[in-house]
């Protein structure tokens, strides 16, 4: 059985800036006013149809370096059997990540997400 490695805050989106540092913001996307955090899987994730365009969630970690280009847009894909208000994928950019809303520590993942991740 595949065991998924799950990284929420550790799965960060880093970007270098003129100040010479890196942002410590987690890789997170925004859809419908909600923030979805990346969770790493060991297998590639495929979507089951287009959901919507998503963008990087706002983040201010105090470094002064933006977490990601807020004008960038990505094609979010539905996941079979999972409500898109719970999780989605962006396989074109992050083939081994799913984006999940809820507690950032992953303590109470919905059963359908746990099954997807073999958690």
Secondary structure as GFF3:
##gff-version 3
##sequence-region A 1 119
A	DSSP	beta_strand	28	31	.	.	.	ID=ss1
A	DSSP	beta_strand	34	40	.	.	.	ID=ss2
A	DSSP	beta_strand	50	56	.	.	.	ID=ss3
A	DSSP	beta_strand	74	77	.	.	.	ID=ss4
A	DSSP	beta_strand	87	88	.	.	.	ID=ss5
A	DSSP	beta_strand	97	100	.	.	.	ID=ss6
A	DSSP	alpha_helix	111	117	.	.	.	ID=ss7
###
